[in-house]
Amino acid sequence: MRRVIVVCCLLVMISFTGTSGVAAKEPVETDAGPLFGGQWAWANNTSSQTITLNSLPSVAEDYTATWCSNCVKVEHVLEDLEDDGSIQKYHFHRANDHEDPFGSNNTEQHFNSRYGSGAPPIVVFNGTQKQVGSTPNGDSLEDDYRVLINQSLNLGNGNTTMSWTSQEAGEGVISWAIDLDMVQFKDYDMSVNVWFVEASAEFQDGSNGEEIYPNIVTEIVEVGTSSTGTATITIPDSYDGDDMQVHLMYHFTPVVIDEDT
């Protein structure tokens, strides 16, 4: 009898061990709408830049947590892809998490409203392709991600301009202009957003062993819906240091048709 109990306990332990890795599901289309951008400036500086839309890197949104050991593998692959210029990555930390100080209701609402809730790791490319988990579907996570990155948004040869001016009292002024053929986006509404991103922050109490966490999306502020505009916004505090960045992002969401009209 004792032997049976021991064997049963071992089987239970094995079953939990076997599920500790979050297997990657097949990538899916999000139906959330395209998302692109990534021009940025240091929040305490003044900057102006114009670049062509087809030169923008793919945007990778990574849903993560400081206790998530499976997330570490994902984030190292994303770091390699960013280093070779394939992507610009952004990390969204779980909000109201007992072990993660970096999440916020603001950023959680953005991620959940566009892509749905779920356990990390979750990576979304260009707002349109989502892959869940840390186990590759193909030969490697890098191969998986490159396939998704290469699904172009076909933005064309237009330009996007961003100007940022830091002001006193923790505020700044952002101006933008985008030359985009909206015909291909006729089924979407566009909103222009500022993402405040902390370049890196130190947190030694996370159980995934990383201690330094980069590219943390701290707050998202919608600043307009037109192709050109100017807005004054308040700069959030950094978790540590003085390394807040201002990123210009263009969100697209499907037009909701009221069938009663």
SESE-758239 format. One line per field, with one value per residue: residue in three letters; x, y, z of N, C-alpha, C, O, CB in turn; residue number from 1. Coordinates in steps of 0.2 Angstrom, whole numbers. Glycine has a CB too. Example, Ala and Ser with C-alpha at 12.3 -4.5 7.8 and 13.67 -1.06 7.14 Angstrom:
<atoms>
code <- c(ALA	SER)
n.u <- c(66	64)
n.v <- c(-28	-11)
n.w <- c(39	35)
ca.u <- c(62	68)
ca.v <- c(-22	-5)
ca.w <- c(39	36)
c.u <- c(66	64)
c.v <- c(-16	0)
c.w <- c(39	39)
o.u <- c(71	67)
o.v <- c(-17	6)
o.w <- c(42	40)
cb.u <- c(57	70)
cb.v <- c(-22	-3)
cb.w <- c(45	29)
pos <- c(1	2)
</atoms>
This chain:
<atoms>
code <- c(MET	ARG	ARG	VAL	ILE	VAL	VAL	CYS	CYS	LEU	LEU	VAL	MET	ILE	SER	PHE	THR	GLY	THR	SER	GLY	VAL	ALA	ALA	LYS	GLU	PRO	VAL	GLU	THR	ASP	ALA	GLY	PRO	LEU	PHE	GLY	GLY	GLN	TRP	ALA	TRP	ALA	ASN	ASN	THR	SER	SER	GLN	THR	ILE	THR	LEU	ASN	SER	LEU	PRO	SER	VAL	ALA	GLU	ASP	TYR	THR	ALA	THR	TRP	CYS	SER	ASN	CYS	VAL	LYS	VAL	GLU	HIS	VAL	LEU	GLU	ASP	LEU	GLU	ASP	ASP	GLY	SER	ILE	GLN	LYS	TYR	HIS	PHE	HIS	ARG	ALA	ASN	ASP	HIS	GLU	ASP	PRO	PHE	GLY	SER	ASN	ASN	THR	GLU	GLN	HIS	PHE	ASN	SER	ARG	TYR	GLY	SER	GLY	ALA	PRO	PRO	ILE	VAL	VAL	PHE	ASN	GLY	THR	GLN	LYS	GLN	VAL	GLY	SER	THR	PRO	ASN	GLY	ASP	SER	LEU	GLU	ASP	ASP	TYR	ARG	VAL	LEU	ILE	ASN	GLN	SER	LEU	ASN	LEU	GLY	ASN	GLY	ASN	THR	THR	MET	SER	TRP	THR	SER	GLN	GLU	ALA	GLY	GLU	GLY	VAL	ILE	SER	TRP	ALA	ILE	ASP	LEU	ASP	MET	VAL	GLN	PHE	LYS	ASP	TYR	ASP	MET	SER	VAL	ASN	VAL	TRP	PHE	VAL	GLU	ALA	SER	ALA	GLU	PHE	GLN	ASP	GLY	SER	ASN	GLY	GLU	GLU	ILE	TYR	PRO	ASN	ILE	VAL	THR	GLU	ILE	VAL	GLU	VAL	GLY	THR	SER	SER	THR	GLY	THR	ALA	THR	ILE	THR	ILE	PRO	ASP	SER	TYR	ASP	GLY	ASP	ASP	MET	GLN	VAL	HIS	LEU	MET	TYR	HIS	PHE	THR	PRO	VAL	VAL	ILE	ASP	GLU	ASP	THR)
n.u <- c(4	10	19	11	6	17	21	10	11	24	20	11	19	28	18	16	28	30	22	27	34	28	19	21	7	0	3	-9	-20	-24	-35	-36	-31	-19	-3	10	25	37	46	57	61	72	64	68	74	75	69	68	62	61	56	55	40	42	54	52	55	48	36	37	27	28	21	24	32	40	42	42	49	49	47	60	67	60	62	76	77	70	78	89	84	81	93	99	91	79	67	58	57	45	41	27	22	14	-1	-4	2	9	23	29	34	32	21	5	-12	-15	-7	-10	-23	-22	-16	-24	-37	-34	-28	-33	-34	-22	-9	8	22	17	18	16	16	17	4	-4	-1	-1	8	9	17	33	39	45	36	41	58	65	62	66	65	52	47	53	46	33	37	40	28	22	16	14	16	20	28	27	30	34	34	41	41	48	47	55	48	46	41	38	32	29	30	23	23	16	16	9	11	2	-6	-22	-31	-29	-32	-45	-55	-52	-51	-40	-29	-17	-4	6	19	26	41	52	69	77	76	80	77	78	72	64	59	63	77	82	85	89	78	73	66	53	36	28	17	3	-3	-16	-16	-22	-32	-30	-20	-10	-4	-3	1	1	8	10	24	27	34	50	54	66	81	85	78	68	58	50	39	32	17	6	-10	-22	-39	-53	-66	-82	-97	-113	-127	-140	-142)
n.v <- c(-6	6	8	10	22	30	29	35	48	51	51	62	72	72	75	89	94	92	101	113	121	133	128	133	139	138	152	165	176	192	201	213	224	233	239	251	260	268	278	288	298	304	308	319	327	337	334	330	321	313	299	286	276	263	260	258	247	231	230	222	217	212	202	200	195	197	185	175	162	156	167	172	165	169	183	184	179	189	200	197	198	212	217	214	223	219	220	231	231	229	228	223	222	212	218	224	213	202	201	209	224	233	233	241	247	254	250	237	237	241	230	219	223	224	211	201	192	182	170	175	169	180	186	199	203	218	221	212	198	185	175	163	157	148	138	132	132	128	125	133	147	159	156	155	168	176	172	178	191	194	196	208	224	232	247	257	271	282	295	297	309	315	326	331	341	344	351	362	357	343	340	339	342	335	333	327	320	311	303	293	281	279	271	257	255	257	251	253	263	275	279	290	288	290	281	279	274	265	264	255	245	241	226	216	206	198	182	176	178	188	202	215	224	228	241	244	247	260	269	273	285	292	304	309	308	312	314	323	333	341	339	342	334	325	318	303	296	288	271	269	279	290	288	289	286	293	287	287	280	272	267	255	251	240	246	249	243	249	239	243	255)
n.w <- c(0	4	-6	-17	-14	-14	-27	-34	-29	-35	-48	-48	-46	-57	-67	-64	-66	-79	-85	-82	-92	-103	-116	-133	-143	-159	-169	-170	-178	-172	-174	-169	-175	-185	-178	-177	-177	-167	-167	-156	-142	-129	-113	-106	-115	-131	-147	-165	-179	-195	-204	-216	-218	-222	-217	-204	-190	-186	-173	-157	-145	-129	-117	-100	-84	-68	-61	-70	-77	-89	-98	-99	-108	-120	-120	-122	-135	-141	-138	-146	-159	-159	-158	-170	-178	-182	-175	-164	-147	-134	-117	-108	-92	-80	-71	-55	-48	-36	-36	-45	-49	-60	-68	-73	-72	-83	-93	-93	-97	-110	-116	-114	-119	-132	-136	-127	-112	-103	-98	-95	-105	-118	-135	-147	-163	-173	-169	-175	-176	-164	-153	-141	-127	-123	-130	-145	-161	-173	-178	-170	-158	-163	-177	-178	-174	-184	-195	-192	-191	-204	-210	-218	-215	-226	-228	-236	-245	-238	-225	-208	-195	-180	-166	-151	-136	-121	-106	-92	-75	-77	-89	-107	-125	-138	-156	-171	-188	-201	-216	-224	-234	-233	-238	-238	-225	-223	-216	-203	-188	-183	-170	-162	-152	-137	-130	-115	-110	-99	-100	-93	-78	-61	-52	-39	-33	-41	-46	-57	-60	-67	-64	-70	-80	-96	-107	-102	-104	-97	-97	-107	-118	-126	-139	-150	-165	-178	-193	-191	-178	-161	-144	-127	-113	-98	-90	-84	-68	-67	-62	-57	-58	-72	-85	-94	-109	-124	-135	-151	-157	-168	-167	-174	-175	-178	-187	-179	-184	-183	-184	-182	-188)
ca.u <- c(0	14	22	6	5	23	21	5	14	28	16	8	25	30	14	17	35	29	18	30	35	22	20	19	2	0	1	-15	-22	-27	-41	-35	-29	-11	0	16	28	43	51	57	66	73	59	71	78	72	71	64	65	57	58	50	36	44	60	51	55	42	35	35	24	29	18	29	32	47	43	40	56	48	48	67	69	57	65	82	76	68	84	94	81	81	100	100	87	72	61	58	53	42	38	21	22	7	-3	-7	6	13	30	31	32	32	14	0	-19	-16	-4	-14	-30	-21	-14	-30	-42	-32	-26	-36	-30	-18	-3	14	24	13	21	12	20	14	-3	-8	0	1	11	8	21	40	41	44	32	46	64	67	58	68	62	44	46	55	40	28	40	40	21	23	10	13	14	21	34	26	34	31	38	39	45	47	51	54	46	47	35	37	28	33	25	24	20	17	13	10	9	0	-11	-27	-36	-29	-34	-52	-59	-50	-50	-33	-27	-10	-2	13	21	32	45	58	74	79	75	83	73	82	67	60	61	66	84	85	87	88	72	73	60	46	30	25	10	1	-7	-19	-15	-26	-34	-28	-14	-6	-7	2	-2	5	7	14	29	27	40	53	55	73	85	82	79	61	58	44	38	26	14	0	-14	-28	-44	-58	-72	-88	-103	-120	-131	-147	-142)
ca.v <- c(0	12	8	12	29	33	29	40	54	53	53	69	77	72	79	96	96	92	107	119	125	135	127	138	137	140	159	167	183	195	204	219	230	235	244	252	266	267	284	290	303	304	312	325	331	339	330	330	316	311	293	283	271	256	258	256	240	228	231	216	218	206	202	196	196	196	179	171	160	154	173	174	163	173	189	184	179	196	205	196	201	219	219	214	228	216	222	236	227	233	224	224	218	211	223	221	207	203	200	213	231	237	233	246	246	258	246	230	238	241	224	215	225	222	204	197	191	176	170	176	174	181	191	201	207	223	221	207	191	183	169	162	152	148	132	134	128	126	123	138	153	164	155	156	175	179	171	183	198	195	197	215	229	236	254	261	275	289	297	299	314	316	331	331	346	344	357	362	354	336	340	339	344	331	335	322	320	304	303	286	279	276	266	250	255	260	247	254	269	277	284	292	287	291	276	281	268	266	260	249	246	235	223	210	201	194	175	173	179	193	208	221	223	233	242	243	251	262	272	274	291	294	311	312	304	315	312	328	336	343	338	343	328	324	313	299	295	282	267	271	282	295	285	288	288	295	283	288	274	272	261	254	246	239	251	245	245	248	236	245	261)
ca.w <- c(0	5	-12	-21	-12	-16	-35	-35	-27	-40	-54	-48	-46	-64	-71	-63	-69	-86	-87	-80	-97	-106	-123	-138	-147	-165	-169	-172	-180	-166	-176	-165	-180	-185	-174	-179	-175	-163	-166	-149	-139	-121	-111	-104	-121	-137	-153	-170	-184	-200	-207	-220	-215	-224	-213	-197	-188	-183	-166	-154	-138	-125	-110	-96	-77	-65	-59	-76	-80	-96	-101	-100	-115	-125	-120	-124	-142	-144	-138	-152	-165	-159	-159	-178	-182	-185	-171	-158	-142	-128	-112	-104	-86	-77	-66	-48	-47	-30	-36	-51	-48	-66	-72	-71	-74	-89	-99	-93	-101	-117	-119	-113	-123	-139	-137	-123	-106	-103	-94	-99	-110	-124	-139	-152	-168	-177	-167	-179	-175	-157	-151	-134	-124	-124	-134	-152	-165	-178	-176	-164	-157	-167	-183	-177	-174	-190	-200	-190	-192	-211	-213	-219	-215	-232	-226	-242	-245	-234	-220	-201	-192	-173	-163	-144	-133	-114	-103	-85	-72	-79	-95	-113	-130	-144	-162	-176	-194	-204	-223	-225	-239	-228	-242	-235	-218	-223	-211	-196	-185	-181	-164	-161	-145	-134	-125	-110	-109	-95	-104	-89	-71	-57	-47	-38	-29	-45	-45	-64	-59	-72	-60	-74	-84	-101	-112	-99	-105	-91	-97	-114	-118	-133	-140	-156	-170	-184	-196	-189	-172	-156	-138	-121	-109	-92	-90	-78	-65	-68	-56	-54	-63	-76	-92	-97	-116	-127	-141	-155	-159	-172	-166	-178	-172	-183	-187	-177	-188	-180	-188	-182	-192)
c.u <- c(4	17	18	6	11	23	16	8	19	25	13	14	27	25	14	23	34	25	21	32	29	23	17	13	3	-1	-5	-16	-26	-34	-41	-34	-21	-9	8	19	35	48	51	62	66	68	62	75	73	74	66	67	59	60	53	46	39	51	59	52	49	42	33	33	24	26	22	28	39	48	43	47	55	49	55	69	67	61	72	82	74	74	88	91	81	88	102	95	81	66	63	54	50	39	33	21	15	6	-5	-4	10	20	33	29	31	25	10	-7	-19	-13	-7	-20	-28	-20	-20	-36	-40	-31	-29	-31	-27	-12	3	18	19	17	17	16	15	6	-7	-7	2	3	12	14	29	43	40	39	36	52	67	62	60	65	55	43	48	49	35	30	39	33	20	16	9	12	16	27	33	31	30	36	36	44	43	51	49	53	47	41	33	33	32	27	27	20	21	14	15	7	8	-6	-16	-32	-35	-31	-41	-56	-57	-50	-43	-33	-20	-9	5	14	27	35	51	63	76	78	78	78	75	78	63	63	64	74	87	88	87	83	72	66	54	41	27	18	9	-4	-10	-19	-19	-28	-33	-21	-8	-9	-1	-2	4	4	12	18	28	34	43	53	61	77	82	82	73	62	51	44	32	24	8	-4	-20	-33	-50	-64	-78	-94	-109	-125	-138	-147	-143)
c.v <- c(6	13	11	20	33	34	35	47	56	55	60	74	78	76	86	98	97	98	114	124	126	133	132	135	140	148	160	174	186	198	211	225	231	240	245	259	265	273	286	295	302	309	319	329	334	336	331	325	314	305	290	277	264	255	257	249	237	229	224	219	212	206	197	198	194	189	173	168	158	161	175	172	167	179	189	183	186	201	204	199	208	221	219	219	225	219	228	233	231	228	226	219	218	216	220	214	207	203	205	220	236	237	239	244	249	253	239	231	238	234	219	217	224	215	199	195	184	176	171	170	174	187	192	205	211	223	216	200	190	176	168	156	153	142	133	129	125	124	127	143	158	163	157	164	178	178	176	190	199	196	205	218	233	243	259	266	282	290	298	304	315	321	331	337	345	350	356	358	347	336	340	340	339	333	329	323	314	305	295	285	275	271	259	249	258	257	248	261	270	281	284	292	288	285	279	274	269	261	254	250	240	233	217	205	197	187	172	174	184	199	215	220	229	235	241	249	253	265	273	280	292	301	314	306	306	313	318	331	338	342	339	337	328	318	309	298	288	277	268	275	288	293	284	290	289	291	285	282	276	266	261	249	246	244	246	248	244	245	239	252	260)
c.w <- c(0	-2	-17	-20	-15	-24	-37	-34	-33	-47	-54	-49	-53	-68	-70	-66	-76	-89	-85	-86	-101	-114	-128	-142	-154	-165	-172	-174	-174	-168	-172	-170	-180	-180	-176	-176	-172	-163	-159	-148	-131	-119	-108	-109	-126	-143	-158	-176	-188	-203	-211	-217	-216	-220	-206	-195	-186	-176	-163	-147	-134	-118	-105	-88	-74	-62	-64	-79	-87	-101	-103	-107	-120	-126	-123	-132	-145	-143	-144	-158	-165	-160	-167	-182	-184	-182	-167	-153	-137	-123	-108	-98	-83	-71	-60	-46	-40	-30	-42	-50	-54	-70	-69	-75	-81	-95	-99	-98	-108	-120	-119	-118	-131	-140	-132	-117	-107	-99	-98	-100	-116	-129	-145	-157	-173	-175	-171	-178	-168	-157	-144	-132	-126	-128	-141	-156	-171	-175	-170	-163	-161	-174	-183	-178	-180	-195	-198	-192	-200	-214	-213	-218	-222	-231	-231	-241	-242	-229	-213	-198	-184	-170	-155	-141	-125	-111	-96	-82	-74	-84	-101	-119	-136	-150	-167	-182	-198	-211	-225	-230	-235	-232	-239	-228	-217	-218	-204	-194	-182	-175	-164	-153	-143	-129	-121	-109	-105	-98	-100	-82	-67	-52	-45	-34	-34	-45	-52	-64	-64	-69	-64	-79	-89	-104	-108	-101	-99	-91	-105	-113	-125	-134	-146	-160	-177	-187	-194	-182	-167	-149	-132	-116	-103	-92	-84	-75	-67	-62	-53	-60	-66	-83	-95	-105	-118	-134	-144	-158	-163	-171	-171	-175	-177	-182	-184	-181	-184	-184	-188	-185	-199)
o.u <- c(3	18	20	6	11	25	17	7	20	27	13	13	29	27	14	23	37	26	18	32	25	26	12	13	8	-6	-8	-12	-30	-38	-46	-36	-18	-13	11	15	39	53	46	67	62	67	58	79	67	80	60	73	53	66	47	49	39	53	63	50	44	47	28	37	21	27	23	23	42	53	43	50	60	51	56	73	70	62	74	86	77	74	91	94	81	89	106	95	77	61	69	48	54	36	33	20	11	10	-7	-7	13	24	39	23	30	25	11	-7	-23	-16	-8	-22	-32	-23	-22	-39	-45	-33	-28	-25	-29	-10	3	17	17	19	14	20	11	2	-13	-12	7	0	15	14	31	49	34	38	35	53	71	58	56	63	52	39	45	48	32	26	37	33	18	11	4	7	14	31	37	35	24	42	30	50	37	57	44	56	49	36	28	29	38	21	33	14	26	10	20	2	12	-11	-16	-36	-40	-32	-43	-61	-59	-50	-40	-36	-16	-12	9	10	32	32	56	62	77	78	78	75	75	80	59	69	66	77	93	93	84	83	71	61	49	43	24	14	14	-9	-6	-21	-19	-26	-35	-17	-2	-15	5	-8	9	-2	17	16	29	39	40	53	61	75	76	86	72	65	46	48	27	27	4	-2	-23	-30	-51	-66	-80	-95	-110	-127	-143	-153	-143)
o.v <- c(11	19	16	24	38	40	38	51	62	59	63	79	83	80	90	104	101	100	119	130	122	137	135	130	144	150	156	179	183	199	214	231	229	244	240	263	261	272	286	296	299	315	324	334	333	335	332	325	314	305	292	274	260	249	256	245	241	229	221	222	207	211	191	201	190	187	167	172	159	161	178	175	168	182	194	186	188	205	208	201	211	226	223	219	229	219	230	232	236	223	232	213	222	218	214	210	212	205	204	221	242	242	242	241	246	252	236	227	235	232	216	212	223	212	193	196	180	181	169	165	169	192	187	209	209	226	216	196	193	171	172	151	157	142	135	123	119	121	125	145	162	168	160	166	183	182	179	194	205	197	208	216	236	246	264	265	286	286	299	303	315	322	331	338	345	355	351	357	345	330	342	339	339	335	326	328	311	307	292	289	270	268	256	244	260	260	245	266	265	286	280	295	287	284	280	269	273	255	249	256	234	237	212	199	193	186	166	172	184	202	220	215	235	231	238	255	249	264	275	280	293	305	320	300	303	311	316	331	336	343	338	336	331	312	312	299	283	280	269	274	290	296	279	295	287	293	285	279	280	261	266	244	251	245	241	254	238	249	238	255	265)
o.w <- c(-4	-4	-21	-25	-18	-26	-42	-38	-35	-50	-59	-52	-56	-73	-75	-69	-79	-95	-86	-85	-102	-117	-126	-145	-155	-162	-176	-171	-171	-163	-172	-168	-175	-178	-177	-174	-175	-160	-155	-152	-128	-121	-108	-107	-125	-144	-157	-177	-187	-205	-210	-212	-212	-221	-202	-199	-184	-172	-165	-143	-136	-114	-107	-86	-77	-60	-63	-83	-91	-106	-108	-110	-125	-131	-126	-136	-150	-148	-147	-162	-170	-164	-169	-188	-188	-185	-166	-154	-135	-126	-105	-99	-83	-67	-60	-44	-39	-25	-44	-50	-53	-74	-64	-80	-86	-100	-104	-101	-112	-125	-124	-121	-134	-146	-133	-118	-111	-96	-104	-96	-118	-126	-148	-155	-175	-180	-169	-179	-165	-159	-140	-135	-129	-129	-143	-154	-173	-169	-166	-168	-164	-177	-188	-181	-182	-199	-203	-194	-201	-220	-208	-220	-223	-234	-231	-236	-242	-227	-213	-197	-183	-171	-154	-142	-123	-113	-93	-85	-74	-85	-101	-118	-138	-150	-167	-183	-198	-212	-227	-229	-233	-229	-238	-226	-212	-216	-199	-198	-179	-174	-164	-150	-147	-124	-124	-106	-107	-99	-103	-80	-70	-49	-49	-33	-32	-45	-52	-69	-65	-71	-61	-83	-87	-103	-111	-100	-95	-87	-108	-110	-129	-129	-147	-159	-182	-183	-194	-181	-168	-149	-133	-114	-103	-94	-78	-78	-68	-56	-47	-66	-64	-87	-99	-106	-115	-138	-141	-162	-161	-173	-173	-172	-181	-176	-187	-181	-182	-189	-192	-186	-203)
cb.u <- c(-5	19	25	0	4	30	19	-1	18	33	11	5	31	31	6	17	40	26	11	36	40	20	17	24	-5	-4	7	-21	-25	-22	-47	-30	-33	-9	0	17	24	46	48	58	64	80	55	76	82	72	72	63	67	56	61	53	29	45	65	44	61	42	29	42	17	37	10	36	26	48	37	36	58	41	45	71	67	50	65	86	71	62	88	95	73	79	105	100	91	73	58	56	57	36	44	15	27	7	-8	-14	10	11	32	28	37	37	11	3	-24	-12	3	-15	-33	-14	-9	-33	-43	-26	-19	-38	-34	-17	-2	18	31	6	28	6	24	15	-5	-7	6	-6	18	1	19	43	37	50	26	47	70	74	58	76	63	42	50	61	37	26	47	44	16	26	10	8	18	15	36	19	38	30	37	41	44	49	48	60	39	48	29	34	23	37	25	22	22	14	16	7	14	-2	-9	-31	-34	-21	-29	-55	-59	-43	-55	-28	-30	-8	-4	14	22	29	47	57	80	86	68	89	65	88	63	60	56	62	87	80	94	95	66	78	61	48	25	30	10	-2	-4	-26	-7	-22	-42	-30	-14	-5	-12	4	-5	4	8	9	36	24	39	61	54	77	88	85	83	56	61	43	39	28	14	1	-17	-26	-47	-60	-74	-89	-103	-122	-132	-148	-136)
cb.v <- c(0	11	1	9	30	29	22	39	54	47	48	70	75	65	77	97	91	86	107	118	121	142	120	141	140	136	163	165	184	200	200	219	236	237	241	252	270	261	290	284	310	306	309	324	326	347	322	337	310	316	288	280	271	255	264	258	239	220	236	212	221	205	199	198	192	201	177	174	154	151	178	171	155	174	192	178	174	198	203	188	199	221	214	207	230	208	217	243	221	238	222	224	221	204	228	221	205	197	193	210	234	234	227	253	249	264	245	228	245	245	220	215	233	226	204	190	191	174	163	181	173	184	188	205	202	221	228	209	189	184	167	160	145	149	125	134	132	131	123	140	155	164	148	154	178	176	164	182	198	190	194	217	233	233	256	265	276	289	304	293	321	309	338	324	353	340	359	369	359	333	345	333	351	323	341	315	326	299	306	283	275	282	266	247	259	260	240	252	270	280	281	299	280	297	269	285	265	264	265	246	247	238	223	212	205	196	170	176	172	195	207	223	223	232	238	244	248	268	279	268	297	291	312	317	302	322	312	334	331	350	331	350	321	324	316	292	295	283	259	265	277	302	279	292	282	302	276	294	269	274	261	252	249	232	254	246	241	255	229	247	265)
cb.w <- c(6	10	-15	-21	-5	-14	-38	-31	-20	-41	-56	-41	-42	-66	-69	-55	-67	-88	-84	-75	-102	-105	-125	-143	-144	-170	-173	-167	-187	-163	-174	-160	-178	-192	-166	-187	-170	-166	-171	-145	-141	-119	-105	-98	-124	-137	-151	-173	-180	-205	-201	-227	-217	-231	-214	-195	-182	-185	-165	-153	-139	-124	-111	-98	-73	-60	-54	-81	-76	-98	-97	-94	-115	-123	-113	-121	-144	-139	-131	-152	-165	-152	-155	-180	-187	-184	-167	-160	-140	-131	-107	-108	-80	-74	-69	-48	-53	-25	-37	-58	-43	-70	-71	-74	-70	-89	-97	-86	-99	-118	-115	-106	-122	-141	-136	-126	-100	-110	-90	-96	-113	-123	-142	-150	-173	-184	-169	-186	-180	-153	-155	-131	-126	-117	-131	-156	-169	-183	-181	-165	-149	-168	-185	-170	-168	-193	-199	-183	-190	-214	-208	-225	-209	-237	-220	-243	-252	-232	-221	-197	-195	-169	-166	-141	-135	-111	-105	-82	-72	-73	-95	-115	-133	-142	-165	-173	-198	-200	-228	-218	-245	-225	-250	-236	-214	-230	-213	-196	-179	-186	-158	-164	-143	-131	-129	-104	-116	-88	-105	-90	-69	-54	-50	-33	-25	-52	-42	-69	-61	-77	-57	-77	-80	-106	-118	-91	-110	-88	-93	-117	-115	-134	-141	-159	-169	-184	-203	-194	-168	-157	-137	-117	-113	-85	-91	-79	-57	-70	-58	-51	-68	-75	-91	-94	-120	-127	-140	-160	-154	-179	-159	-185	-165	-183	-193	-169	-195	-176	-187	-174	-190)
pos <- c(1	2	3	4	5	6	7	8	9	10	11	12	13	14	15	16	17	18	19	20	21	22	23	24	25	26	27	28	29	30	31	32	33	34	35	36	37	38	39	40	41	42	43	44	45	46	47	48	49	50	51	52	53	54	55	56	57	58	59	60	61	62	63	64	65	66	67	68	69	70	71	72	73	74	75	76	77	78	79	80	81	82	83	84	85	86	87	88	89	90	91	92	93	94	95	96	97	98	99	100	101	102	103	104	105	106	107	108	109	110	111	112	113	114	115	116	117	118	119	120	121	122	123	124	125	126	127	128	129	130	131	132	133	134	135	136	137	138	139	140	141	142	143	144	145	146	147	148	149	150	151	152	153	154	155	156	157	158	159	160	161	162	163	164	165	166	167	168	169	170	171	172	173	174	175	176	177	178	179	180	181	182	183	184	185	186	187	188	189	190	191	192	193	194	195	196	197	198	199	200	201	202	203	204	205	206	207	208	209	210	211	212	213	214	215	216	217	218	219	220	221	222	223	224	225	226	227	228	229	230	231	232	233	234	235	236	237	238	239	240	241	242	243	244	245	246	247	248	249	250	251	252	253	254	255	256	257	258	259	260	261)
</atoms>
